[in-house]
Amino acid sequence: MAYHGHVMVGGPPDVRELPALVITKVAVGPYDNNSYLLRCRYRGEQLMIDAAADANTLIKLVGDALQTVATTHQHADHWQALPEVVKATGARTAAGALDADALPVPTDIRLNDGDTLTVGDVELRAIHLVGHTPGSIALLYDDPKGHPHLFTGDCLFPGGPGRTTNPTDFGALMDGLEEKIFGPLPDETWVYPGHGRDTTLGDERLHLAEWRARGW
């Protein structure tokens, strides 16, 4: 069955199989968070994006080994299961440099804009986006045999950017999205957000002016 990205808490994960990478999406916790497990086809190494909640579900999903857990930002609904997942797997941790100190476990890899994370032979690039939190990161996999895949945390959803606390933060987030995401990346880029269904940059690009006008 083709990947659709529609998952529900307590329901089965959805799996997307790319030439070099397998992406498994699962919904967890009371805030319907998305957690993503990425597995390199060639080396079998695994990386989780946002150990958000329901540690037993995530540990079962991981199976034998997990090399890295990356946290997209400091908000607690995105790391409730992080201590248990790290304890059970021994995985190293990664997060945006400016959000790392707010997490409940030490951060092994502090990511700045343009830094890379590897999962086996696959490389992810960190994109620092200011506004939702000071150190939010998106993670980009630019598939050489297809279109880009972008994990946005709470910085971009179907229908707009994530919530901010004031107009200045909203403006900064919009600036970052337009400069670092919508500017260089094609419409075909698939967006995997921190909550809810997936989208594409092409679907969202049509609404940039509307988001600016609507404000925070």
MIDOSE-1310 file (N, C-alpha, C; in nm, 2 decimals, decimal comma, always signed):
residues 216
mayh	+0,08/-0,12/+0,00/+0,00/+0,00/+0,00/+0,09/+0,12/+0,00; +0,05/+0,23/-0,08/+0,13/+0,35/-0,09/+0,12/+0,43/+0,04; +0,23/+0,50/+0,07/+0,24/+0,58/+0,19/+0,14/+0,69/+0,18; +0,07/+0,72/+0,29/-0,02/+0,84/+0,29/+0,00/+0,93/+0,41
ghvm	+0,07/+0,88/+0,51/+0,10/+0,97/+0,63/-0,01/+1,00/+0,72; -0,12/+0,93/+0,71/-0,24/+0,96/+0,80/-0,23/+0,85/+0,91; -0,19/+0,89/+1,03/-0,18/+0,80/+1,14/-0,26/+0,85/+1,26; -0,29/+0,76/+1,35/-0,37/+0,80/+1,47/-0,31/+0,74/+1,59
vggp	-0,32/+0,80/+1,70/-0,27/+0,75/+1,83/-0,33/+0,62/+1,86; -0,25/+0,52/+1,89/-0,31/+0,38/+1,91/-0,32/+0,30/+1,78; -0,31/+0,36/+1,67/-0,32/+0,29/+1,54/-0,19/+0,25/+1,49; -0,19/+0,18/+1,37/-0,06/+0,13/+1,31/+0,02/+0,25/+1,26
pdvr	+0,15/+0,23/+1,25/+0,24/+0,33/+1,18/+0,22/+0,32/+1,03; +0,27/+0,42/+0,96/+0,27/+0,42/+0,82/+0,41/+0,42/+0,77; +0,44/+0,35/+0,67/+0,58/+0,33/+0,63/+0,60/+0,38/+0,48; +0,71/+0,46/+0,46/+0,74/+0,50/+0,33/+0,88/+0,45/+0,29
elpa	+0,89/+0,38/+0,18/+1,01/+0,31/+0,14/+1,07/+0,39/+0,02; +1,19/+0,45/+0,05/+1,27/+0,52/-0,05/+1,38/+0,43/-0,09; +1,45/+0,46/-0,20/+1,57/+0,38/-0,24/+1,67/+0,36/-0,13; +1,71/+0,46/-0,05/+1,81/+0,45/+0,05/+1,76/+0,45/+0,19
lvit	+1,64/+0,49/+0,21/+1,58/+0,52/+0,34/+1,44/+0,47/+0,36; +1,41/+0,42/+0,48/+1,28/+0,38/+0,51/+1,23/+0,47/+0,62; +1,12/+0,53/+0,60/+1,06/+0,63/+0,70/+0,93/+0,57/+0,76; +0,93/+0,56/+0,89/+0,81/+0,51/+0,96/+0,76/+0,62/+1,04
kvav	+0,63/+0,65/+1,03/+0,56/+0,76/+1,10/+0,46/+0,69/+1,19; +0,46/+0,74/+1,32/+0,37/+0,69/+1,42/+0,32/+0,81/+1,50; +0,19/+0,81/+1,54/+0,13/+0,91/+1,63/+0,13/+0,86/+1,77; +0,17/+0,95/+1,86/+0,18/+0,91/+2,00/+0,13/+1,03/+2,09
gpyd	+0,08/+0,99/+2,21/+0,06/+1,09/+2,32/-0,07/+1,16/+2,31; -0,10/+1,24/+2,42/-0,22/+1,31/+2,43/-0,23/+1,43/+2,33; -0,12/+1,47/+2,28/-0,13/+1,59/+2,18/-0,11/+1,54/+2,04; -0,13/+1,41/+2,01/-0,12/+1,36/+1,88/+0,01/+1,40/+1,81
nnsy	+0,12/+1,38/+1,88/+0,25/+1,40/+1,82/+0,29/+1,30/+1,72; +0,36/+1,34/+1,62/+0,43/+1,25/+1,52/+0,57/+1,22/+1,57; +0,61/+1,09/+1,57/+0,74/+1,05/+1,58/+0,78/+0,98/+1,45; +0,90/+1,00/+1,41/+0,95/+0,94/+1,28/+1,08/+0,85/+1,31
llrc	+1,07/+0,73/+1,26/+1,19/+0,65/+1,26/+1,25/+0,63/+1,12; +1,37/+0,67/+1,11/+1,44/+0,66/+0,98/+1,54/+0,55/+0,98; +1,54/+0,46/+0,88/+1,64/+0,35/+0,88/+1,71/+0,35/+0,74; +1,84/+0,35/+0,75/+1,92/+0,33/+0,63/+1,91/+0,19/+0,58
ryrg	+1,88/+0,18/+0,45/+1,86/+0,05/+0,39/+1,99/-0,03/+0,38; +2,10/+0,04/+0,37/+2,23/-0,03/+0,34/+2,30/-0,07/+0,46; +2,30/+0,01/+0,57/+2,37/-0,02/+0,69/+2,28/-0,06/+0,81; +2,15/-0,04/+0,79/+2,05/-0,08/+0,90/+2,05/+0,02/+1,02
eqlm	+2,13/+0,12/+1,01/+2,13/+0,22/+1,12/+2,00/+0,30/+1,13; +1,96/+0,34/+1,25/+1,83/+0,41/+1,27/+1,85/+0,54/+1,34; +1,76/+0,63/+1,31/+1,75/+0,76/+1,37/+1,61/+0,79/+1,40; +1,57/+0,84/+1,52/+1,44/+0,88/+1,55/+1,43/+1,03/+1,56
idaa	+1,32/+1,09/+1,50/+1,30/+1,23/+1,51/+1,18/+1,25/+1,61; +1,21/+1,31/+1,72/+1,11/+1,34/+1,83/+1,06/+1,22/+1,90; +1,12/+1,18/+2,01/+1,07/+1,07/+2,10/+0,96/+1,14/+2,18; +0,85/+1,16/+2,13/+0,75/+1,25/+2,18/+0,68/+1,20/+2,31
adan	+0,63/+1,07/+2,30/+0,55/+1,01/+2,41/+0,54/+0,86/+2,39; +0,47/+0,80/+2,48/+0,45/+0,65/+2,47/+0,58/+0,58/+2,44; +0,67/+0,58/+2,54/+0,80/+0,52/+2,52/+0,79/+0,37/+2,48; +0,70/+0,30/+2,54/+0,69/+0,16/+2,50/+0,66/+0,14/+2,35
tlik	+0,57/+0,22/+2,30/+0,54/+0,22/+2,16/+0,67/+0,24/+2,07; +0,74/+0,34/+2,11/+0,86/+0,38/+2,03/+0,97/+0,28/+2,04; +0,99/+0,23/+2,16/+1,10/+0,13/+2,18/+1,06/+0,00/+2,10; +0,94/-0,04/+2,10/+0,89/-0,15/+2,02/+0,92/-0,13/+1,87
lvgd	+0,89/+0,00/+1,83/+0,91/+0,03/+1,69/+1,05/+0,02/+1,65; +1,14/+0,06/+1,74/+1,28/+0,06/+1,71/+1,34/-0,08/+1,69; +1,30/-0,17/+1,77/+1,35/-0,31/+1,76/+1,49/-0,32/+1,82; +1,58/-0,37/+1,74/+1,71/-0,41/+1,79/+1,80/-0,29/+1,83
alqt	+1,81/-0,19/+1,76/+1,91/-0,09/+1,78/+1,86/+0,05/+1,73; +1,90/+0,15/+1,80/+1,88/+0,29/+1,76/+2,01/+0,37/+1,79; +2,06/+0,44/+1,68/+2,18/+0,51/+1,69/+2,17/+0,65/+1,74; +2,06/+0,72/+1,70/+2,04/+0,86/+1,73/+1,90/+0,90/+1,75
vatt	+1,87/+0,99/+1,85/+1,74/+1,05/+1,86/+1,76/+1,20/+1,84; +1,69/+1,26/+1,75/+1,70/+1,40/+1,72/+1,57/+1,47/+1,77; +1,58/+1,58/+1,84/+1,46/+1,65/+1,89/+1,45/+1,78/+1,82; +1,33/+1,81/+1,76/+1,32/+1,92/+1,67/+1,32/+2,05/+1,75
hqha	+1,27/+2,05/+1,88/+1,26/+2,17/+1,95/+1,23/+2,14/+2,10; +1,24/+2,24/+2,19/+1,24/+2,22/+2,33/+1,10/+2,20/+2,39; +0,99/+2,22/+2,32/+0,86/+2,20/+2,39/+0,84/+2,06/+2,43; +0,79/+2,05/+2,55/+0,79/+1,92/+2,63/+0,71/+1,81/+2,56
dhwq	+0,61/+1,84/+2,48/+0,53/+1,74/+2,41/+0,61/+1,67/+2,31; +0,73/+1,72/+2,27/+0,82/+1,65/+2,17/+0,93/+1,57/+2,23; +0,94/+1,56/+2,37/+1,04/+1,48/+2,43/+1,00/+1,40/+2,55; +0,87/+1,38/+2,57/+0,83/+1,31/+2,69/+0,89/+1,17/+2,70
alpe	+0,91/+1,10/+2,59/+0,97/+0,97/+2,59/+1,12/+0,96/+2,58; +1,18/+1,08/+2,56/+1,32/+1,08/+2,53/+1,41/+1,01/+2,64; +1,39/+1,04/+2,77/+1,48/+0,98/+2,87/+1,46/+0,82/+2,86; +1,34/+0,77/+2,85/+1,33/+0,63/+2,85/+1,38/+0,56/+2,72
vvka	+1,36/+0,63/+2,61/+1,41/+0,58/+2,48/+1,57/+0,57/+2,48; +1,63/+0,68/+2,53/+1,77/+0,68/+2,54/+1,83/+0,58/+2,64; +1,76/+0,56/+2,75/+1,80/+0,46/+2,85/+1,79/+0,32/+2,79; +1,69/+0,30/+2,72/+1,67/+0,16/+2,66/+1,76/+0,13/+2,55
tgar	+1,80/+0,23/+2,47/+1,87/+0,20/+2,35/+2,02/+0,25/+2,35; +2,05/+0,34/+2,44/+2,19/+0,39/+2,44/+2,21/+0,49/+2,33; +2,11/+0,53/+2,26/+2,12/+0,62/+2,15/+2,19/+0,76/+2,19; +2,26/+0,81/+2,10/+2,31/+0,95/+2,12/+2,20/+1,05/+2,09
taag	+2,21/+1,17/+2,14/+2,10/+1,27/+2,12/+2,15/+1,39/+2,04; +2,06/+1,45/+1,97/+2,09/+1,56/+1,89/+1,97/+1,66/+1,90; +2,00/+1,79/+1,90/+1,90/+1,90/+1,90/+1,96/+2,03/+1,86; +1,88/+2,12/+1,83/+1,93/+2,26/+1,80/+2,01/+2,31/+1,91
alda	+2,12/+2,38/+1,88/+2,21/+2,43/+1,98/+2,14/+2,52/+2,08; +2,05/+2,60/+2,04/+1,98/+2,70/+2,13/+1,87/+2,64/+2,21; +1,83/+2,52/+2,18/+1,72/+2,45/+2,26/+1,77/+2,34/+2,34; +1,90/+2,30/+2,32/+1,95/+2,18/+2,38/+1,95/+2,18/+2,53
dalp	+1,97/+2,29/+2,60/+1,98/+2,29/+2,74/+1,84/+2,28/+2,81; +1,74/+2,29/+2,73/+1,60/+2,28/+2,79/+1,55/+2,14/+2,78; +1,63/+2,04/+2,73/+1,58/+1,91/+2,72/+1,62/+1,83/+2,84; +1,55/+1,72/+2,87/+1,56/+1,65/+3,00/+1,68/+1,55/+3,01
vptd	+1,76/+1,54/+2,90/+1,88/+1,46/+2,90/+1,99/+1,54/+2,83; +2,11/+1,51/+2,86/+2,22/+1,58/+2,79/+2,22/+1,56/+2,64; +2,25/+1,67/+2,57/+2,25/+1,66/+2,42/+2,39/+1,64/+2,37; +2,41/+1,53/+2,30/+2,55/+1,49/+2,25/+2,59/+1,57/+2,13
irln	+2,49/+1,61/+2,04/+2,52/+1,68/+1,92/+2,43/+1,80/+1,92; +2,50/+1,92/+1,92/+2,43/+2,05/+1,92/+2,43/+2,10/+1,77; +2,32/+2,11/+1,72/+2,31/+2,14/+1,57/+2,29/+2,28/+1,55; +2,37/+2,34/+1,46/+2,36/+2,47/+1,41/+2,31/+2,47/+1,26
dgdt	+2,27/+2,58/+1,21/+2,22/+2,58/+1,07/+2,33/+2,53/+0,98; +2,29/+2,43/+0,90/+2,38/+2,37/+0,80/+2,45/+2,25/+0,84; +2,45/+2,22/+0,97/+2,51/+2,10/+1,02/+2,44/+1,97/+0,97; +2,52/+1,86/+0,97/+2,46/+1,74/+0,92/+2,45/+1,63/+1,03
ltvg	+2,35/+1,55/+1,01/+2,34/+1,42/+1,09/+2,34/+1,31/+0,99; +2,40/+1,20/+1,03/+2,40/+1,08/+0,94/+2,32/+0,97/+1,01; +2,25/+0,89/+0,92/+2,20/+0,76/+0,96/+2,24/+0,66/+0,86; +2,34/+0,59/+0,89/+2,41/+0,50/+0,79/+2,47/+0,58/+0,68
dvel	+2,43/+0,55/+0,56/+2,49/+0,62/+0,44/+2,40/+0,75/+0,41; +2,30/+0,77/+0,48/+2,21/+0,89/+0,45/+2,24/+1,01/+0,53; +2,24/+1,12/+0,47/+2,28/+1,25/+0,54/+2,15/+1,34/+0,55; +2,13/+1,39/+0,67/+2,03/+1,49/+0,69/+2,09/+1,63/+0,72
raih	+2,04/+1,73/+0,67/+2,09/+1,87/+0,70/+2,00/+1,94/+0,79; +2,05/+2,00/+0,90/+1,98/+2,08/+0,99/+1,95/+2,22/+0,94; +1,83/+2,27/+0,95/+1,79/+2,40/+0,91/+1,74/+2,47/+1,03; +1,81/+2,57/+1,08/+1,77/+2,64/+1,20/+1,66/+2,74/+1,17
lvgh	+1,55/+2,74/+1,24/+1,44/+2,83/+1,22/+1,40/+2,89/+1,35; +1,41/+3,02/+1,36/+1,38/+3,10/+1,48/+1,24/+3,14/+1,48; +1,17/+3,14/+1,60/+1,04/+3,19/+1,61/+0,95/+3,11/+1,69; +0,93/+2,98/+1,65/+0,85/+2,89/+1,74/+0,92/+2,87/+1,87
tpgs	+1,05/+2,84/+1,86/+1,14/+2,84/+1,98/+1,27/+2,90/+1,93; +1,36/+2,93/+2,02/+1,49/+2,99/+1,97/+1,57/+2,90/+1,89; +1,57/+2,77/+1,92/+1,66/+2,67/+1,86/+1,59/+2,56/+1,77; +1,47/+2,59/+1,73/+1,40/+2,49/+1,64/+1,48/+2,45/+1,52
iall	+1,48/+2,33/+1,49/+1,54/+2,28/+1,36/+1,44/+2,20/+1,28; +1,46/+2,21/+1,15/+1,40/+2,12/+1,05/+1,51/+2,03/+1,00; +1,48/+1,91/+0,96/+1,58/+1,82/+0,91/+1,55/+1,78/+0,77; +1,64/+1,80/+0,68/+1,62/+1,78/+0,54/+1,70/+1,66/+0,48
yddp	+1,62/+1,57/+0,42/+1,69/+1,46/+0,34/+1,66/+1,49/+0,20; +1,76/+1,53/+0,12/+1,75/+1,56/-0,02/+1,78/+1,43/-0,10; +1,68/+1,35/-0,13/+1,69/+1,22/-0,19/+1,75/+1,24/-0,33; +1,87/+1,18/-0,36/+1,93/+1,20/-0,49/+1,85/+1,13/-0,60
kghp	+1,76/+1,04/-0,56/+1,68/+0,96/-0,66/+1,54/+1,00/-0,66; +1,51/+1,12/-0,60/+1,37/+1,16/-0,59/+1,36/+1,30/-0,54; +1,26/+1,34/-0,47/+1,24/+1,48/-0,42/+1,29/+1,49/-0,28; +1,30/+1,61/-0,23/+1,35/+1,63/-0,09/+1,24/+1,59/+0,01
hlft	+1,28/+1,55/+0,13/+1,19/+1,52/+0,24/+1,23/+1,60/+0,36; +1,13/+1,67/+0,42/+1,16/+1,77/+0,52/+1,08/+1,75/+0,65; +1,15/+1,73/+0,76/+1,09/+1,71/+0,89/+1,09/+1,84/+0,96; +0,97/+1,90/+0,99/+0,96/+2,04/+1,03/+0,93/+2,06/+1,17
gdcl	+0,91/+1,96/+1,25/+0,87/+1,98/+1,39/+0,74/+2,07/+1,39; +0,74/+2,17/+1,47/+0,62/+2,26/+1,48/+0,64/+2,39/+1,40; +0,74/+2,40/+1,31/+0,76/+2,52/+1,24/+0,67/+2,53/+1,12; +0,63/+2,42/+1,06/+0,54/+2,43/+0,94/+0,44/+2,31/+0,95
fpgg	+0,32/+2,34/+0,93/+0,21/+2,24/+0,92/+0,13/+2,26/+0,79; +0,04/+2,17/+0,75/-0,06/+2,20/+0,65/-0,14/+2,32/+0,70; -0,14/+2,43/+0,63/-0,22/+2,54/+0,67/-0,14/+2,65/+0,73; -0,01/+2,63/+0,75/+0,07/+2,75/+0,80/+0,18/+2,71/+0,90
pgrt	+0,25/+2,82/+0,95/+0,36/+2,80/+1,04/+0,30/+2,77/+1,18; +0,39/+2,72/+1,27/+0,34/+2,69/+1,41/+0,32/+2,82/+1,48; +0,25/+2,80/+1,60/+0,22/+2,92/+1,68/+0,34/+2,98/+1,74; +0,34/+3,11/+1,75/+0,44/+3,19/+1,82/+0,38/+3,27/+1,93
tnpt	+0,46/+3,33/+2,01/+0,41/+3,40/+2,13/+0,39/+3,55/+2,10; +0,45/+3,61/+1,99/+0,43/+3,75/+1,97/+0,46/+3,77/+1,82; +0,42/+3,89/+1,77/+0,44/+3,92/+1,63/+0,58/+3,92/+1,58; +0,68/+3,96/+1,67/+0,82/+3,96/+1,63/+0,86/+3,82/+1,60
dfga	+0,83/+3,72/+1,69/+0,86/+3,58/+1,66/+0,80/+3,53/+1,54; +0,67/+3,57/+1,51/+0,60/+3,52/+1,39/+0,68/+3,57/+1,27; +0,72/+3,70/+1,27/+0,79/+3,75/+1,16/+0,92/+3,68/+1,13; +0,99/+3,65/+1,24/+1,12/+3,58/+1,23/+1,10/+3,44/+1,17
lmdg	+0,99/+3,37/+1,21/+0,96/+3,24/+1,16/+0,93/+3,24/+1,01; +0,84/+3,34/+0,98/+0,81/+3,35/+0,84/+0,93/+3,39/+0,75; +1,02/+3,47/+0,80/+1,14/+3,51/+0,73/+1,22/+3,38/+0,71; +1,24/+3,30/+0,81/+1,32/+3,18/+0,80/+1,26/+3,08/+0,70
leek	+1,13/+3,06/+0,71/+1,06/+2,97/+0,62/+1,07/+3,01/+0,48; +1,06/+3,14/+0,45/+1,07/+3,19/+0,31/+1,21/+3,18/+0,26; +1,31/+3,22/+0,34/+1,45/+3,22/+0,30/+1,51/+3,08/+0,29; +1,48/+3,00/+0,39/+1,55/+2,87/+0,40/+1,48/+2,75/+0,35
ifgp	+1,34/+2,76/+0,34/+1,26/+2,65/+0,30/+1,20/+2,67/+0,17; +1,11/+2,77/+0,16/+1,03/+2,79/+0,03/+1,12/+2,85/-0,08; +1,22/+2,92/-0,04/+1,31/+2,98/-0,14/+1,39/+2,87/-0,22; +1,47/+2,79/-0,15/+1,56/+2,70/-0,22/+1,50/+2,56/-0,25
lpde	+1,39/+2,52/-0,19/+1,34/+2,39/-0,21/+1,22/+2,38/-0,31; +1,21/+2,28/-0,38/+1,10/+2,27/-0,49/+0,97/+2,24/-0,43; +0,86/+2,26/-0,51/+0,73/+2,23/-0,47/+0,71/+2,08/-0,43; +0,78/+1,99/-0,49/+0,77/+1,85/-0,46/+0,81/+1,81/-0,32
twvy	+0,88/+1,90/-0,25/+0,93/+1,86/-0,12/+0,82/+1,82/-0,03; +0,84/+1,70/+0,03/+0,74/+1,64/+0,12/+0,76/+1,69/+0,26; +0,66/+1,73/+0,33/+0,67/+1,79/+0,46/+0,61/+1,70/+0,56; +0,69/+1,66/+0,66/+0,65/+1,57/+0,77/+0,65/+1,66/+0,90
pghg	+0,53/+1,70/+0,94/+0,52/+1,79/+1,06/+0,52/+1,72/+1,19; +0,53/+1,80/+1,30/+0,53/+1,74/+1,43/+0,40/+1,69/+1,48; +0,29/+1,73/+1,42/+0,15/+1,69/+1,45/+0,07/+1,67/+1,32; -0,02/+1,58/+1,31/-0,11/+1,57/+1,20/-0,06/+1,52/+1,07
rdtt	-0,14/+1,55/+0,97/-0,11/+1,50/+0,84/+0,01/+1,57/+0,77; +0,06/+1,50/+0,67/+0,17/+1,55/+0,59/+0,12/+1,66/+0,49; +0,22/+1,72/+0,42/+0,18/+1,82/+0,31/+0,30/+1,82/+0,22; +0,29/+1,91/+0,12/+0,41/+1,94/+0,03/+0,43/+2,10/+0,03
lgde	+0,55/+2,14/+0,00/+0,57/+2,28/-0,01/+0,49/+2,34/-0,12; +0,46/+2,27/-0,23/+0,38/+2,32/-0,33/+0,24/+2,36/-0,29; +0,18/+2,27/-0,20/+0,05/+2,30/-0,15/+0,05/+2,42/-0,06; +0,16/+2,44/+0,02/+0,16/+2,55/+0,12/+0,21/+2,68/+0,06
rlhl	+0,29/+2,67/-0,05/+0,35/+2,79/-0,11/+0,24/+2,89/-0,15; +0,13/+2,84/-0,19/+0,02/+2,93/-0,24/-0,03/+3,02/-0,13; +0,00/+2,99/-0,01/-0,06/+3,07/+0,10/+0,03/+3,16/+0,18; +0,15/+3,17/+0,13/+0,25/+3,25/+0,20/+0,21/+3,40/+0,23
aewr	+0,15/+3,46/+0,12/+0,11/+3,60/+0,14/-0,01/+3,61/+0,24; -0,10/+3,51/+0,24/-0,21/+3,50/+0,33/-0,16/+3,49/+0,48; -0,06/+3,40/+0,50/+0,00/+3,39/+0,63/+0,06/+3,52/+0,68; +0,13/+3,59/+0,59/+0,19/+3,72/+0,63/+0,08/+3,81/+0,67
argw	-0,02/+3,82/+0,60/-0,13/+3,91/+0,62/-0,21/+3,88/+0,75; -0,22/+3,75/+0,77/-0,30/+3,70/+0,89/-0,22/+3,73/+1,02; -0,09/+3,72/+1,01/+0,00/+3,75/+1,13/-0,01/+3,64/+1,23; +0,04/+3,66/+1,35/+0,06/+3,56/+1,45/-0,07/+3,53/+1,52
